[in-house]
């Protein structure tokens, strides 16, 4: 069926006709002397019919423009909409330590942020029907993308993030507090935060302990993920040695935040482990809602708009030909 988005704009249709009826006709200038010419009589006889045709076409163009302005839409048959979804806020660490190249991706050594972007792209793509938000944090935390169904935008914002964008340190407390603040604005939500970091809190205006109390007070469930390998072989002056690039990771803090808010702590030492974690998170925190139906809409305004454009071009072309013929 057809539905009009702005039907009240149809009230504009009679305006030109009312103006033509109410306003006095323009008085044509009368020449003092007319030169008799057979061609002039022919043109005069032809003008009333052409003038009437131009008036009809002009009126039709106006009505078509008004019809386009009312924004007609075709409503399709009702389709069932998924009544179960998730609302997740992602918090990604952009501190300087995320540039450590201790992860392997497709056989090549890459830094932690590159690996996170690669794995999270698949996680975001599988969130069909879910709402996602994105927080980036280093010296402080800022909301990169508010809660949205537009997964492409979330993915793009994550891909465009770079190390050092907001400093080199790690403000875990600020990231949690910002997520709590955003969840406060939403009533019907499961309030789940997935926080991904590779270090410990070294910056920010809110301590992790204060942020934890805020999360518990507002029922925000936090899933924490510690990123980084535990053993990496490096070449030194005395040969190869094994080092732990994740020695600064504060696992006890991340475990405490997750446990006290009802979430879980995960350890991602490799790309494979992080992928497994995100697959597991797919099964967490469904939000059940009422069964709804969606009627697909197709815009139809371009049909009357296109017809008005074509008639306008024909009318203008007709005037040009008539003017050339009378010269």
Secondary structure, 3 states (H helix, E strand, C coil): CEEECCHHHHHHCCHHHHHHHHCCCCCCCCCCCCCCCHHHHHHHHHHHHHHHHHHHHHHHHHHHHHHHHCCEEEEEEEEEECCEECEEEEEEECCHHHHCCCEEECCEEECHHHHHHHHHHHHHHCCCCCEEEEEEECCCEEEEEEEECCHHHHHHHHHCCCCECCECCCCHHHHHHHHHHHHHCCCCCCCEEEEEECCCCCCCCCCHHHHHHHHHHCCCEEEEEEECCCCEEEEECCEEEEECCCCCCCHHHHHHHHHHHCCCEEEECCHHHHHHHHHHHCCCCCEECCCEEEEEEEECHHHHHHHHHHHHHHHHHHHHHHHHHHC
